[in-house]
Amino acid sequence: MRNLVALSLLVASAAFAQQPAVVSKVELQACGVYESAIQNREDDAQSASGKRTIVQNYRLVNETSRIPARIGVSFGCQVTLQGTPAGQVVDFRAALLLPRGQATGSQAYRIGEAGYVGYTLRTAERGPWVLEIWLGDHKLAEKTLTAE
């Protein structure tokens, strides 16, 4: 009987582990100017540069939608994926529409846990910078930050 209960629990947990993630919404919060430390750079075929920068110890300095247009200023938002099952890792695409074009990169976060998506200015270009979060062909969130 014990073996039957253990087998039932194993089958139930395996079914849960294979359950596809369903993201119902994306929350963009704490948007503004950030400080962070670069942890690593890795290859990213979805990025315009072919690389993705991994940051750690990111900290919100100023919650705002107006970003100083200065080289080296980092900005972004905390991103929280809402859906089921909680804790499952989901890959998504973060797109940043620049005044002169677009930059994209892949990201992966656990459902229900906040992560950071951002950018560091390489030029002092003024204008709207629009952060979009995409899952497949569906845009789930958007936030405009203006460099001035």
RAZISUL-V724526 format. One record per residue. SS is DSSP state (alpha for helix, beta for strand, coil for the rest). Layout:
ss
SS
SS
//
This chain:
ss
coil
alpha
alpha
alpha
alpha
alpha
alpha
alpha
alpha
alpha
alpha
alpha
alpha
alpha
alpha
alpha
alpha
coil
coil
coil
coil
beta
beta
beta
beta
beta
beta
beta
beta
beta
beta
beta
beta
beta
beta
beta
beta
beta
beta
beta
beta
beta
beta
coil
coil
coil
coil
coil
coil
coil
beta
beta
beta
beta
beta
beta
beta
beta
beta
beta
beta
beta
beta
coil
coil
beta
beta
coil
coil
coil
coil
coil
coil
beta
beta
beta
beta
beta
beta
beta
beta
beta
beta
beta
coil
coil
coil
coil
beta
beta
beta
beta
beta
beta
beta
beta
beta
beta
coil
coil
beta
beta
beta
beta
beta
beta
beta
beta
beta
beta
coil
coil
coil
beta
beta
beta
beta
beta
beta
beta
coil
coil
coil
coil
coil
coil
beta
beta
beta
beta
beta
beta
beta
beta
beta
coil
coil
beta
beta
beta
beta
beta
beta
beta
beta
beta
beta
coil
//
